[in-house]
């Protein structure tokens, strides 16, 4: 008898077909997230779960679904999962790193440039029919080339953004991370580790790519924003909770920060209305990894992990595999 698995959201049909070769599959073919009660009901009796970042995997859910053996995410982040509870109950957790690094870095850089060069603001101006004449100062923004790029969080995506800035635009790269890169990693980028305070005060354009954890909640608050240049921009492609959105809206509204580019929001899909009211912030609906090839790669990696986890194969990207093996 084939193991039973739940696919908890709409994904590519050919990935579902792959999974059906190995499992008895229940596919929730919708984009609306399952409620906790719906997820628990559908997951009952299943050995595997294919999920994204919207399904809440709690200790209560795991206790209600004791047959569950593997939770395989198509996302990199797993702050929606109680990892300790999974490990304590022998449930393998996997995620999907690496396959979205370059695509996400492309988007983060594009979002930074859109904020700096006032692209969204000027497009709305044009579409409203307000463009009647050319002016020297018409939507004059900030240069990217030759400026200082500050990166908060220097993992795979942070390094990919640094590469684009240093090699493509001649930017000076400074960064802050819990652990410093090796000299061999820093050298090709000319990257310089600095304190968080120095990063904030020196960066012309700051990009946030830290993981979301309890420790990084509101890592950027009002006092941090006060250290930044009035001409600086802030781009967040990490998680919305990393930035105090009310403090950011206040700084943008008062002209204490030039612009921001945000792909993530603390209450998403709800967006802070104070941000919606501002012209100097570019807002996108959590789409940094949303190219067709990359989203397919994310789904296929989750499928590969699920097949391996439940058929005795080699799991590729386990989050808690080492703890389970101990």
C-alpha positions in Angstrom: 0.0 0.0 0.0 1.3 3.4 -1.0 1.9 6.0 1.8 -0.7 8.8 2.0 0.3 12.4 1.5 -1.4 15.8 1.5 -0.5 18.6 -0.9 -1.7 21.6 1.0 -2.0 24.1 -1.9 -2.2 24.6 -5.6 1.0 23.7 -7.4 2.1 22.6 -10.8 0.0 19.5 -12.0 3.0 17.7 -13.3 4.6 17.8 -9.8 1.4 16.3 -8.4 1.6 13.6 -11.1 5.1 12.8 -10.0 4.0 12.4 -6.4 1.1 10.2 -7.4 3.6 7.7 -8.8 4.8 7.1 -5.3 1.9 8.0 -3.0 -1.8 8.1 -2.5 -2.3 11.8 -2.9 -4.9 14.2 -1.6 -4.5 17.5 -3.4 -6.0 20.7 -2.0 -6.0 22.4 -5.4 -6.7 25.9 -4.1 -4.8 29.1 -3.4 -6.8 30.0 -0.3 -4.8 28.7 2.7 -6.3 25.9 4.7 -7.4 26.9 8.2 -5.8 25.1 11.1 -8.9 23.0 11.5 -9.1 22.2 7.8 -5.4 21.3 7.7 -5.8 19.0 10.7 -8.8 17.2 9.2 -7.2 16.7 5.8 -3.8 15.6 7.3 -5.4 12.9 9.5 -4.0 9.5 8.5 -1.3 10.9 6.2 2.4 10.1 6.4 3.6 13.1 4.5 2.8 16.8 3.9 3.8 19.0 1.0 3.4 22.6 2.3 4.5 26.2 1.8 5.0 29.0 4.2 1.4 29.6 5.0 0.5 26.3 6.7 1.0 26.5 10.5 2.7 23.3 11.7 2.2 23.3 15.4 2.7 20.9 18.2 -1.1 20.6 18.5 -1.4 19.6 14.8 1.4 17.1 15.1 -0.2 15.5 18.2 -3.5 15.2 16.2 -1.7 13.6 13.3 0.6 10.9 14.9 1.1 9.1 11.6 2.9 12.0 10.0 6.5 11.3 9.2 7.6 14.2 7.0 6.8 17.8 6.4 8.4 19.0 3.1 8.3 22.8 2.4 8.7 24.4 -1.0 10.0 27.5 0.7 13.3 28.4 2.3 11.8 29.9 5.4 10.2 27.7 8.0 9.1 30.1 10.7 5.6 28.7 10.3 6.8 25.3 11.6 7.5 24.4 15.2 10.8 22.7 14.5 11.4 21.5 18.0 7.9 19.8 18.1 8.7 18.1 14.8 12.0 16.8 16.1 10.5 15.6 19.4 7.9 13.6 17.5 10.3 12.2 15.0 8.9 14.2 12.1 11.4 15.1 9.4 11.3 18.7 8.2 12.8 19.8 4.9 12.9 23.2 3.1 14.0 24.4 -0.3 17.2 26.5 -0.1 19.6 27.3 -3.0 17.1 26.9 -5.9 15.7 30.4 -5.4 18.9 32.3 -4.5 19.7 33.9 -7.8 16.1 34.7 -8.7 15.5 36.3 -5.3 18.7 38.3 -5.5 17.6 39.6 -9.0 14.3 40.8 -7.5 15.8 42.3 -4.4 18.2 44.3 -6.5 15.4 45.4 -8.9 13.2 46.4 -5.9 16.1 48.5 -4.5 16.6 50.2 -7.8 12.9 50.9 -8.2 12.9 52.6 -4.8 16.0 54.6 -5.4 15.1 55.8 -8.9 11.4 56.4 -7.9 10.1 54.1 -10.7 6.8 53.2 -9.1 6.0 56.7 -8.0 6.8 58.2 -11.5 4.8 55.5 -13.3 1.7 56.4 -11.2 2.3 60.1 -12.0 2.4 59.3 -15.7 -0.7 57.1 -15.7 -2.7 59.7 -13.8 -2.0 62.1 -16.7 0.0 64.5 -14.5 3.0 64.6 -16.8 2.7 67.9 -18.8 6.3 69.0 -19.0 10.0 68.0 -18.5 11.8 69.4 -15.5 15.4 69.1 -14.3 14.3 67.7 -11.0 11.4 65.6 -12.2 11.5 62.5 -10.0 15.2 62.9 -9.5 16.3 60.0 -7.3 19.5 58.4 -6.1 22.3 56.7 -8.0 23.0 53.0 -7.6 26.4 52.9 -9.3 29.3 53.9 -7.1 27.2 54.1 -4.0 27.4 52.1 -0.7 25.4 48.9 -0.5 24.6 47.8 3.0 23.4 44.2 3.4 21.9 43.0 6.7 22.2 39.2 6.6 25.0 37.8 4.4 23.8 34.3 3.6 23.4 32.9 0.1 20.9 35.6 -1.0 22.9 38.4 0.6 26.1 37.3 -1.1 24.3 37.1 -4.4 23.0 40.7 -4.0 26.5 41.8 -3.0 27.9 40.2 -6.2 25.4 42.2 -8.3 26.3 45.4 -6.6 30.0 45.1 -6.5 30.7 43.5 -9.9 27.8 45.0 -11.9 27.4 48.5 -10.4 30.8 49.3 -8.8 29.2 49.6 -5.3 31.1 49.5 -2.1 29.7 46.6 -0.1 29.4 46.6 3.6 27.5 44.0 5.6 26.5 42.9 9.0 25.9 39.3 9.9 26.0 37.2 13.1 29.1 35.5 11.7 31.7 37.1 9.4 32.4 35.7 6.0 35.8 34.2 5.4 38.4 36.4 3.7 38.1 34.2 0.6 34.4 35.0 0.4 34.8 38.7 1.2 37.7 39.4 -1.2 35.9 39.0 -4.7 33.2 41.4 -3.5 35.4 43.8 -1.6 32.9 43.2 1.2 33.6 44.7 4.6 32.0 43.5 7.8 30.8 46.3 10.0 28.6 46.7 13.1 24.9 47.0 12.7 25.1 50.7 13.7 27.8 51.4 11.2 25.9 49.6 8.5 22.9 51.8 9.1 24.8 55.0 9.2 26.9 54.4 6.1 24.6 52.6 3.7 23.2 54.5 0.8 21.0 51.5 0.0 20.3 48.9 2.6 18.9 45.5 1.8 17.5 43.2 4.5 17.8 39.4 4.0 18.0 38.0 7.5 16.0 34.9 8.5 13.0 35.6 10.6 13.3 34.3 14.1 12.1 35.6 17.5 15.5 37.3 17.8 15.1 39.1 14.5 11.6 40.4 15.2 11.6 44.2 14.8 15.4 44.0 14.3 14.9 47.4 12.6 13.1 49.8 14.9 12.7 53.6 15.1 16.1 54.1 16.7 17.8 52.1 13.9 16.0 54.1 11.2 17.2 57.3 12.9 20.8 56.3 12.2 20.2 56.1 8.4 20.9 58.9 6.0 17.9 61.0 4.9 18.9 60.1 1.3 19.1 56.4 2.0 16.7 53.6 0.9 15.7 50.5 2.7 14.7 47.3 0.9 13.2 44.3 2.7 12.9 40.9 1.1 13.4 38.9 4.3 10.2 38.8 6.4 7.8 41.6 7.3 8.3 41.2 11.0 12.0 42.1 10.8 11.0 45.8 10.4 8.8 47.8 12.6 6.4 49.0 9.9 4.9 51.8 11.8 8.3 53.2 12.6 9.3 52.8 8.9 6.1 54.6 7.7 6.8 57.4 10.2 10.4 57.9 8.9 9.3 57.8 5.2 6.4 60.1 5.8 8.6 62.7 7.6 11.3 62.6 5.0 13.8 61.1 7.4 14.3 58.2 4.9 14.2 58.7 1.1 12.4 55.6 0.0 11.7 51.9 0.7 11.1 48.8 -1.3 9.0 46.1 0.5 8.2 42.6 -0.7 7.2 41.3 2.7 4.8 42.5 5.4 4.2 41.7 9.0 0.4 40.9 8.6 0.5 39.8 5.0 -1.5 39.5 2.9 -2.8 42.6 4.8 -0.6 45.6 4.3 -0.2 48.4 6.9 -2.4 51.2 5.6 0.2 53.8 6.6 2.5 52.2 4.0 -0.2 52.2 1.4 -0.7 55.9 1.8 2.9 56.7 1.0 4.3 57.5 -2.5 7.9 56.8 -1.6 7.6 53.1 -1.0 7.5 50.4 -3.6 5.2 47.5 -2.6 5.1 44.0 -4.1 3.1 41.0 -2.9 5.9 38.6 -1.7 7.1 37.6 -5.2 10.8 37.8 -4.9 11.2 34.1 -5.9 8.4 34.2 -8.5 9.9 33.3 -11.7 8.4 30.2 -13.4 11.6 28.2 -13.5 12.4 29.0 -9.9 8.9 28.2 -8.6 9.0 24.9 -10.5 12.4 24.1 -9.0 11.0 24.9 -5.5 8.1 22.5 -6.0 10.3 19.8 -7.4 12.8 20.0 -4.6 10.0 19.6 -2.0 8.6 16.7 -4.0 12.1 15.1 -4.2 12.4 15.4 -0.4 9.0 13.9 0.2 9.6 10.9 -2.1 13.0 10.3 -0.4 11.7 10.7 3.1 8.9 8.2 2.7 10.5 5.7 0.4 13.9 5.3 2.1 15.9 7.6 -0.3 18.4 10.3 0.4 16.7 13.5 1.6 18.4 16.5 0.0 17.7 19.5 2.3 16.7 18.4 5.8 16.2 21.1 8.4 16.3 18.7 11.5 17.8 15.6 10.0 20.9 15.8 12.2 18.8 16.1 15.3 16.6 13.1 14.3 19.7 11.0 13.6 21.3 11.8 17.0 
